[in-house]
Amino acid sequence: MASPPERIVCLTEEPTEILYRLGEQDRVVGISAYTVRPPEAPRDKPVVSAFLHGSVEKIVALKPDLVVGFSDIQADLARDLIRAGLCVTIFNQRTLEEILDMTLMLGRIVGAEARARELVEELRGRLEAARSTTGTGPRPRVYFEEWDDPMITAIRWVSELIEVAGGVDVFAGKGREKMAQDRKVSPEEVLAARPEVYIGCWCGKPLDREAVLARPGWESLPAIRDGRVHEIDPSVILQPGPACFTDGLDALLDILSGGD
């Protein structure tokens, strides 16, 4: 682009949050229905998409010079928008470092690289501060569940945050897989892993604690036996943007330090 885009549609929350953090909120002309950060965005900006789907007609009507999204899951929507003649950028960040890289890249796109670098350093500082508080004692074994049927374990940036917060992701190897279908686990695998902490973070619906407790054989899990069954709001940790470095990391720190 010869000049920074002036009208940006964000198909997911994290580019919206980043642009607001950079002071570039006036460029945002459309957002996702799942946007909760910052709280003024849902009040000020029209909703034009969910996650898998969006209204091409509504998006085109906004006359954006850039549409920003996330993940291969949005590939079909991106294709339709490109066919409609729009400029589309889809990021596919999966690690904490890639989230920081995406933040810096978006800052460059809108001509706010200096502020983006400051934000990246602020978020990196949150990681270092968290690491400094976790000490050298025993690290609890954690099973983080993104979905219940089929059971899907933590995506990579969440797995990395568990480590930063002082835990051990019992399925860290699966967390390195980019596709959700490759992060499926069975009840038997969880039983074999014997996690000491269970964290439910079901994307799009609340945790059914009673259903988890009633899973066959799970009463023998240390996490169940010791009452360390927790829930984290997906909006604070499953969005690959600033929120997972702040609210998401804080939630993990509280749980793994023995809080509620």
C-alpha positions as CSV (number, residue, x, y, z in Angstrom):
1,M,0.0,0.0,0.0
2,A,1.2,3.5,-0.9
3,S,-0.3,4.8,2.4
4,P,-1.7,3.2,5.5
5,P,-5.2,1.8,5.2
6,E,-7.9,4.2,6.4
7,R,-10.9,1.8,6.7
8,I,-10.2,-1.6,8.3
9,V,-12.6,-4.4,9.0
10,C,-11.5,-6.8,11.7
11,L,-12.9,-10.4,11.5
12,T,-11.6,-11.3,15.0
13,E,-11.1,-9.5,18.2
14,E,-7.3,-9.3,18.5
15,P,-6.6,-6.8,15.6
16,T,-9.4,-4.6,17.0
17,E,-7.8,-4.6,20.4
18,I,-4.4,-4.0,19.0
19,L,-5.5,-1.1,16.8
20,Y,-7.3,0.5,19.8
21,R,-4.1,0.0,22.0
22,L,-2.1,1.8,19.2
23,G,-4.5,4.7,19.2
24,E,-5.7,3.8,15.7
25,Q,-9.3,3.0,16.5
26,D,-10.7,5.5,14.0
27,R,-9.4,3.2,11.2
28,V,-11.7,0.3,12.4
29,V,-15.0,0.4,10.6
30,G,-16.3,-3.2,11.3
31,I,-15.7,-5.9,13.9
32,S,-16.5,-9.4,14.9
33,A,-19.5,-10.4,17.0
34,Y,-17.1,-11.9,19.5
35,T,-15.3,-8.7,20.2
36,V,-15.4,-7.8,23.9
37,R,-12.1,-5.8,24.0
38,P,-12.0,-2.9,24.3
39,P,-15.5,-2.6,25.7
40,E,-16.2,0.6,23.7
41,A,-15.6,-1.3,20.4
42,P,-18.9,-3.2,20.4
43,R,-20.7,0.0,21.2
44,D,-19.0,2.1,18.5
45,K,-18.5,-0.3,15.6
46,P,-20.9,-2.3,13.4
47,V,-20.7,-6.1,13.7
48,V,-20.1,-7.7,10.3
49,S,-18.9,-11.2,11.0
50,A,-18.9,-14.2,13.4
51,F,-15.8,-16.4,13.3
52,L,-16.5,-18.9,10.6
53,H,-18.8,-16.7,8.6
54,G,-19.4,-13.0,7.8
55,S,-21.6,-10.9,5.6
56,V,-19.7,-10.2,2.5
57,E,-22.4,-7.7,1.5
58,K,-22.1,-5.8,4.8
59,I,-18.3,-5.8,4.6
60,V,-18.2,-4.6,1.0
61,A,-20.7,-1.8,1.9
62,L,-18.2,-0.4,4.5
63,K,-15.7,0.1,1.6
64,P,-12.7,-1.1,3.6
65,D,-9.2,-0.8,2.1
66,L,-8.1,-3.7,4.3
67,V,-9.8,-6.7,6.0
68,V,-7.8,-8.4,8.7
69,G,-8.6,-11.9,10.0
70,F,-7.0,-14.9,11.8
71,S,-6.6,-18.6,11.1
72,D,-7.0,-21.1,8.3
73,I,-10.6,-21.5,9.6
74,Q,-11.4,-18.2,8.0
75,A,-10.0,-19.2,4.6
76,D,-13.4,-19.6,2.9
77,L,-14.5,-16.1,4.1
78,A,-11.2,-14.6,3.0
79,R,-11.7,-16.2,-0.4
80,D,-15.2,-14.7,-0.8
81,L,-13.9,-11.3,0.2
82,I,-11.0,-11.4,-2.2
83,R,-13.4,-12.5,-5.0
84,A,-15.5,-9.4,-4.0
85,G,-12.4,-7.3,-4.8
86,L,-11.2,-6.5,-1.3
87,C,-7.7,-6.5,0.1
88,V,-7.5,-9.2,2.8
89,T,-4.7,-10.2,5.3
90,I,-5.1,-13.4,7.3
91,F,-2.7,-13.9,10.1
92,N,-2.1,-17.4,11.5
93,Q,-0.2,-16.8,14.7
94,R,0.0,-19.9,17.0
95,T,2.8,-19.0,19.5
96,L,3.4,-16.2,21.9
97,E,6.2,-14.9,19.7
98,E,4.1,-15.1,16.6
99,I,1.4,-13.0,18.4
100,L,4.0,-10.4,19.1
101,D,5.3,-10.5,15.5
102,M,1.7,-10.1,14.3
103,T,1.2,-7.1,16.6
104,L,4.4,-5.4,15.2
105,M,3.4,-6.2,11.6
106,L,-0.1,-4.7,12.1
107,G,1.5,-1.6,13.6
108,R,3.7,-1.3,10.5
109,I,0.7,-1.7,8.2
110,V,-1.1,1.3,9.8
111,G,2.1,3.4,10.2
112,A,2.3,3.0,13.9
113,E,5.4,0.9,14.2
114,A,7.0,2.8,17.1
115,R,3.8,2.4,19.3
116,A,3.6,-1.2,18.2
117,R,7.1,-1.8,19.4
118,E,6.2,-0.2,22.8
119,L,3.2,-2.5,23.1
120,V,5.3,-5.6,22.2
121,E,7.8,-4.7,24.9
122,E,5.0,-4.2,27.4
123,L,3.5,-7.6,26.6
124,R,6.9,-9.3,26.7
125,G,7.5,-7.7,30.1
126,R,4.3,-9.3,31.3
127,L,5.8,-12.7,30.5
128,E,9.1,-12.0,32.2
129,A,7.4,-10.6,35.3
130,A,5.2,-13.8,35.5
131,R,8.2,-16.1,35.1
132,S,10.0,-14.2,38.0
133,T,7.1,-15.0,40.4
134,T,6.7,-18.8,39.7
135,G,9.8,-19.8,41.6
136,T,11.6,-23.1,41.4
137,G,9.2,-25.4,43.3
138,P,7.1,-28.2,42.0
139,R,5.2,-27.4,38.8
140,P,1.6,-28.7,38.7
141,R,0.6,-30.9,35.8
142,V,-2.2,-29.2,33.8
143,Y,-4.9,-30.5,31.4
144,F,-6.4,-27.5,29.6
145,E,-9.5,-28.4,27.6
146,E,-10.7,-26.1,24.8
147,W,-13.7,-28.2,23.8
148,D,-15.5,-31.2,25.3
149,D,-16.9,-33.2,22.3
150,P,-14.5,-34.1,20.9
151,M,-12.1,-33.3,23.7
152,I,-9.5,-30.8,22.4
153,T,-6.5,-29.7,24.4
154,A,-4.7,-26.3,24.5
155,I,-3.5,-24.5,21.4
156,R,0.2,-23.7,21.5
157,W,0.1,-20.1,22.9
158,V,-2.0,-21.4,25.8
159,S,0.4,-24.2,26.3
160,E,3.2,-21.7,26.5
161,L,1.3,-19.5,28.9
162,I,0.8,-22.5,31.2
163,E,4.6,-22.9,31.3
164,V,5.1,-19.2,31.9
165,A,2.6,-19.3,34.8
166,G,4.4,-22.2,36.5
167,G,2.6,-25.3,35.2
168,V,3.3,-28.2,32.9
169,D,1.0,-28.8,30.1
170,V,0.5,-32.6,30.0
171,F,-0.3,-32.4,26.3
172,A,2.3,-29.9,25.2
173,G,3.3,-32.1,22.3
174,K,-0.3,-31.9,20.9
175,G,-0.3,-28.2,21.5
176,R,2.3,-27.7,18.8
177,E,-0.1,-29.0,16.2
178,K,-1.8,-26.1,14.3
179,M,-5.1,-27.9,13.5
180,A,-7.7,-28.4,16.2
181,Q,-8.3,-31.9,14.9
182,D,-4.7,-32.8,15.7
183,R,-5.2,-31.7,19.3
184,K,-7.9,-34.2,20.1
185,V,-7.4,-36.3,23.2
186,S,-9.3,-39.2,24.6
187,P,-10.5,-39.7,28.2
188,E,-8.1,-42.5,28.5
189,E,-5.2,-40.3,27.5
190,V,-6.1,-37.8,30.2
191,L,-6.4,-40.6,32.8
192,A,-2.9,-41.8,31.8
193,A,-1.5,-38.2,32.0
194,R,-2.8,-37.8,35.6
195,P,-3.1,-34.0,35.6
196,E,-3.2,-32.2,39.0
197,V,-5.1,-29.3,37.6
198,Y,-8.1,-29.3,35.1
199,I,-8.9,-26.1,33.3
200,G,-12.0,-26.0,31.2
201,C,-12.2,-23.2,28.6
202,W,-14.9,-24.2,26.2
203,C,-15.0,-21.9,23.3
204,G,-18.5,-20.5,22.9
205,K,-20.2,-22.1,25.9
206,P,-19.8,-22.4,29.7
207,L,-18.1,-25.3,31.4
208,D,-20.4,-28.1,32.4
209,R,-18.6,-28.9,35.6
210,E,-20.9,-31.8,36.6
211,A,-20.4,-33.5,33.2
212,V,-16.7,-33.3,33.7
213,L,-16.8,-34.7,37.2
214,A,-19.1,-37.6,35.9
215,R,-16.7,-38.8,33.2
216,P,-16.0,-42.5,33.8
217,G,-12.9,-43.1,35.9
218,W,-12.1,-39.5,36.3
219,E,-12.7,-39.6,40.0
220,S,-9.2,-41.0,40.3
221,L,-7.5,-38.1,38.7
222,P,-5.5,-35.9,41.1
223,A,-7.2,-32.8,39.7
224,I,-10.7,-34.2,40.5
225,R,-9.8,-35.8,43.8
226,D,-8.2,-32.6,45.1
227,G,-10.9,-30.3,43.8
228,R,-8.7,-28.4,41.4
229,V,-11.2,-28.1,38.6
230,H,-11.3,-24.5,37.2
231,E,-12.8,-22.5,34.3
232,I,-11.3,-19.6,32.4
233,D,-13.4,-17.3,30.2
234,P,-12.4,-18.1,26.6
235,S,-12.4,-14.4,25.7
236,V,-9.4,-13.7,27.9
237,I,-7.1,-16.5,26.6
238,L,-8.3,-18.0,23.3
239,Q,-7.9,-14.8,21.4
240,P,-4.3,-14.6,20.1
241,G,-3.8,-10.9,21.0
242,P,-2.9,-8.7,24.0
243,A,-5.6,-10.2,26.3
244,C,-3.9,-13.5,26.6
245,F,-0.7,-11.7,27.9
246,T,-2.8,-9.8,30.5
247,D,-6.1,-11.2,31.7
248,G,-5.4,-14.7,30.4
249,L,-2.0,-15.0,32.0
250,D,-3.3,-13.5,35.3
251,A,-6.1,-16.2,35.3
252,L,-3.5,-18.9,34.9
253,L,-1.3,-17.5,37.6
254,D,-4.2,-17.3,40.0
255,I,-5.2,-20.9,39.4
256,L,-1.7,-22.4,39.5
257,S,-0.8,-20.5,42.7
258,G,-3.7,-22.1,44.4
259,G,-6.3,-19.4,44.0
260,D,-9.9,-19.9,42.9
